[in-house]
Amino acid sequence: MAKVLIVSKTKLKNGVCIGGINLNNGEFVRIYGARGENLPSDAPYEIGDVWEMDIKKAWNCRPKPHVEDKQVTSSDRIGNVGDKGIISCIHQNESLFGDKLTKGCLGDTFQGCLHLEAGKAFVEEDKVPEFSTQFWIPDEDLVRRNVYGSVFYTYGGSRIKFVGLQPPKDRILSGSIVRLSLANWWNGDSSGKNRCYLQLSGWYGNEHQKNSLFK
């Protein structure tokens, strides 16, 4: 059994995407149903929950960078540790996370594979990271922008779509821990190329922690 800390819950067109950390080994996971299917919107997993789970690599696991896909055959909730517990877990496991925890510039996330062009942030097939989820401690505040009914956060000249379920703040302060993810490969924009666009899944901490985590 794996002990899994839930760190994100994001919306999909047909359900929710649940992200977690396997506390046994520091592995980042995305949780799917017993048959590899998306979880329904009423799935019981909440951010900060700790669950014991039988997990294995999903039979339909996507190619790089989406290597985190796991299917769950059974699970049992232990409790909820809240934001403070998540922050503590992240700092205690920094050595395990390696480059899945980046402090500073957005361009250094995802092993330096991001393209930052015309306000967009994405990965292309010419340079693909080894993973599609990670933590980031930004060195600048992230400012909310509403665009055509969607919430984005800006960093420098880049705009990152917010896909989480927590109430969006007007500003995510520097020093907060932010969870980033890469969307599915998509070639529906004017570029004509397959791209994974950067998303912001959530954050941990509050206005009283400004700069306390950025060292």
Secondary structure, DSSP 8 states (H G I E B T S, - for coil): -EEEEEEEEEEETTEEEEEEEETTTTEEEEEE-TTS--B-TT-S--TTEEEEEEEEE-TT---TT---EEEEEEEEEEEE-HHHHHHHHHHHTHHHHGGGEEEE-GGGSGGGT-EEETTEEEEETTS--S-SEEEEEESS-EEEEEETTEEEEEETTEEEEE-BSS---SEE-TT-EEEEEE---B--STT-S-EEEEEEEEEE--GGGTTTS--
